[in-house]
Amino acid sequence: MYGDDDGRLPTHVTVSAVIRRAATDGGAAYVLHKGDAERGMVLVKLIGRDRSCRLQLQQRDLDGRLQWMSAFRDEFVPEAEADAYIARNHARDPDVWAVEVEVIDAASPNPFTLQD
């Protein structure tokens, strides 16, 4: 159902593109945990200059389509809380990528949604 025929790029390609785009735009993005190179889902940590964070996770809906959801109801959380969530998520599912993106404001759009 979710095989290689779903038309999306391998995860490592998408992650690399977001990292390059961030650098080109004068920002920064880092891989915190590498997941499955081909089909791993992505957890993105948006961190603002004030160190507040917002986490978004890539998941499939009931029809198998990829979507993004907020880990904390789109609320901002301290960096330590975000990092603890990422560590728990990685322990449960090592195939998930965790990517940190430094943004001016944690309310900035998820750069991965610009790739969809």
SELO-753329 format. One record per residue: residue in three letters; x, y, z of N, C-alpha, C in turn. Coordinates in steps of 0.1 Angstrom, whole numbers, padded with zeros to 4 digits, always signed. Layout:
ALAXYZXYZXYZ;...
// end
This chain:
MET+0008-0012+0000+0000+0000+0000+0009+0013+0000;TYR+0020+0012+0007+0028+0024+0008+0042+0021+0002;GLY+0042+0014-0009+0055+0010-0015+0062+0022-0022;ASP+0071+0018-0030+0079+0028-0038+0071+0035-0049;ASP+0059+0031-0051+0051+0036-0062+0043+0048-0058;ASP+0045+0054-0046+0037+0065-0042+0041+0078-0047;GLY+0052+0078-0055+0056+0090-0063+0064+0100-0055;ARG+0067+0098-0043+0075+0108-0036+0090+0104-0037;LEU+0098+0115-0035+0113+0113-0036+0117+0105-0023;PRO+0129+0099-0024+0134+0092-0012+0136+0103-0002;THR+0134+0099+0011+0135+0108+0022+0149+0115+0022;HIS+0160+0108+0020+0173+0114+0021+0175+0125+0011;VAL+0168+0124-0001+0169+0135-0011+0161+0147-0006;THR+0149+0145-0001+0141+0156+0004+0148+0163+0015;VAL+0154+0156+0025+0161+0162+0036+0173+0170+0031;SER+0180+0165+0022+0192+0172+0016+0188+0185+0010;ALA+0176+0184+0002+0172+0196-0004+0168+0207+0006;VAL+0161+0203+0016+0157+0213+0027+0169+0219+0033;ILE+0179+0211+0036+0192+0216+0042+0199+0226+0033;ARG+0200+0222+0020+0206+0231+0011+0198+0244+0009;ARG+0185+0243+0009+0177+0255+0007+0179+0264+0019;ALA+0179+0259+0031+0181+0267+0044+0194+0274+0043;ALA+0205+0267+0039+0218+0273+0038+0218+0285+0027;THR+0211+0282+0016+0211+0292+0005+0203+0305+0010;ASP+0193+0302+0019+0185+0314+0024+0191+0320+0036;GLY+0203+0316+0039+0210+0322+0051+0207+0316+0064;GLY+0200+0305+0064+0196+0298+0077+0204+0286+0078;ALA+0199+0277+0087+0206+0265+0089+0196+0254+0092;ALA+0200+0242+0088+0192+0230+0091+0202+0218+0094;TYR+0198+0210+0103+0207+0199+0107+0199+0186+0109;VAL+0206+0175+0105+0200+0162+0108+0203+0158+0122;LEU+0193+0156+0130+0195+0151+0144+0196+0136+0145;HIS+0188+0130+0137+0187+0115+0136+0184+0111+0121;LYS+0193+0103+0116+0190+0097+0102+0181+0085+0104;GLY+0170+0085+0095+0161+0074+0095+0163+0066+0083;ASP+0153+0059+0079+0153+0051+0067+0155+0060+0055;ALA+0166+0058+0047+0170+0066+0036+0159+0068+0025;GLU+0151+0057+0023+0142+0057+0012+0128+0062+0016;ARG+0123+0056+0027+0109+0058+0030+0106+0063+0045;GLY+0117+0067+0051+0115+0072+0065+0106+0085+0066;MET+0098+0086+0076+0090+0098+0078+0099+0108+0084;VAL+0095+0121+0085+0103+0131+0090+0096+0138+0102;LEU+0104+0141+0112+0100+0149+0123+0108+0162+0123;VAL+0102+0173+0122+0110+0186+0120+0108+0194+0133;LYS+0119+0199+0137+0119+0208+0149+0122+0222+0144;LEU+0113+0231+0144+0115+0245+0140+0119+0253+0153;ILE+0130+0258+0153+0135+0265+0165+0138+0280+0162;GLY+0131+0289+0169+0133+0303+0167+0145+0309+0174;ARG+0148+0321+0171+0159+0328+0177+0158+0329+0192;ASP+0145+0329+0197+0143+0329+0212+0144+0316+0218;ARG+0147+0305+0210+0149+0291+0214+0135+0284+0217;SER+0124+0291+0213+0111+0284+0214+0111+0274+0202;CYS+0103+0263+0204+0103+0253+0194+0089+0249+0190;ARG+0087+0244+0178+0075+0238+0174+0079+0225+0167;LEU+0072+0214+0169+0075+0201+0163+0064+0197+0154;GLN+0067+0193+0142+0057+0188+0132+0062+0174+0128;LEU+0053+0165+0126+0056+0151+0122+0049+0148+0109;GLN+0056+0141+0101+0050+0136+0088+0043+0123+0091;GLN+0031+0121+0087+0023+0109+0089+0014+0106+0077;ARG+0009+0095+0077-0001+0091+0066-0015+0092+0072;ASP-0024+0097+0064-0038+0098+0068-0045+0084+0065;LEU-0057+0083+0068-0064+0071+0066-0064+0066+0051;ASP-0063+0075+0042-0062+0071+0028-0048+0069+0023;GLY-0038+0069+0032-0024+0067+0028-0017+0079+0023;ARG-0023+0091+0023-0016+0103+0019-0008+0109+0030;LEU+0004+0114+0026+0013+0121+0036+0006+0134+0040;GLN+0008+0137+0053+0003+0149+0059+0012+0153+0070;TRP+0011+0165+0075+0019+0170+0086+0010+0173+0098;MET+0014+0169+0110+0006+0172+0122+0016+0178+0132;SER+0010+0186+0141+0018+0192+0152+0019+0182+0163;ALA+0031+0181+0169+0033+0172+0180+0027+0178+0193;PHE+0026+0191+0194+0021+0198+0206+0009+0207+0203;ARG+0000+0203+0195-0012+0211+0191-0007+0224+0186;ASP+0003+0225+0179+0009+0237+0173+0013+0247+0183;GLU+0015+0242+0195+0020+0251+0206+0035+0252+0206;PHE+0041+0263+0211+0055+0264+0213+0059+0258+0226;VAL+0070+0251+0226+0075+0244+0238+0090+0248+0240;PRO+0095+0247+0252+0109+0249+0254+0117+0239+0247;GLU+0130+0242+0243+0138+0233+0236+0140+0220+0243;ALA+0142+0220+0256+0144+0207+0263+0132+0198+0262;GLU+0120+0203+0262+0108+0195+0260+0108+0189+0245;ALA+0111+0198+0236+0111+0193+0222+0122+0182+0220;ASP+0134+0184+0226+0144+0174+0225+0141+0161+0231;ALA+0134+0161+0243+0129+0149+0250+0119+0142+0241;TYR+0110+0149+0234+0100+0143+0225+0107+0136+0214;ILE+0117+0143+0208+0125+0137+0197+0132+0124+0201;ALA+0138+0124+0213+0145+0112+0218+0135+0101+0220;ARG+0123+0103+0226+0113+0093+0228+0109+0087+0214;ASN+0106+0096+0205+0102+0092+0191+0112+0083+0185;HIS+0125+0087+0186+0136+0080+0180+0137+0066+0186;ALA+0135+0065+0199+0136+0052+0206+0125+0043+0201;ARG+0113+0048+0198+0102+0040+0193+0103+0036+0179;ASP+0108+0046+0171+0109+0043+0156+0122+0049+0150;PRO+0132+0041+0150+0145+0046+0144+0145+0049+0129;ASP+0134+0045+0122+0133+0048+0108+0129+0063+0105;VAL+0124+0070+0116+0120+0084+0114+0132+0093+0114;TRP+0133+0102+0105+0143+0113+0105+0139+0124+0114;ALA+0149+0130+0121+0146+0142+0130+0155+0153+0124;VAL+0149+0164+0120+0157+0175+0114+0154+0188+0122;GLU+0164+0195+0125+0162+0208+0132+0164+0219+0122;VAL+0155+0228+0121+0156+0239+0112+0156+0252+0120;GLU+0166+0260+0119+0167+0273+0126+0159+0283+0118;VAL+0150+0290+0124+0142+0300+0117+0142+0313+0126;ILE+0137+0324+0120+0137+0336+0127+0127+0335+0138;ASP+0115+0329+0135+0104+0327+0145+0099+0313+0144;ALA+0097+0306+0155+0092+0292+0155+0078+0291+0148;ALA+0071+0302+0146+0059+0302+0139+0061+0302+0124;SER+0073+0302+0119+0076+0302+0105+0071+0289+0099;PRO+0068+0289+0086+0063+0277+0079+0073+0265+0080;ASN+0068+0253+0080+0076+0241+0079+0082+0241+0065;PRO+0096+0241+0064+0102+0241+0050+0099+0228+0042;PHE+0096+0218+0049+0093+0205+0042+0080+0206+0034;THR+0070+0215+0039+0058+0216+0032+0060+0223+0019;LEU+0071+0231+0018+0074+0238+0005+0079+0228-0005;GLN+0083+0216-0001+0088+0205-0010+0077+0196-0015;ASP+0066+0196-0008+0055+0187-0012+0049+0191-0025;
// end
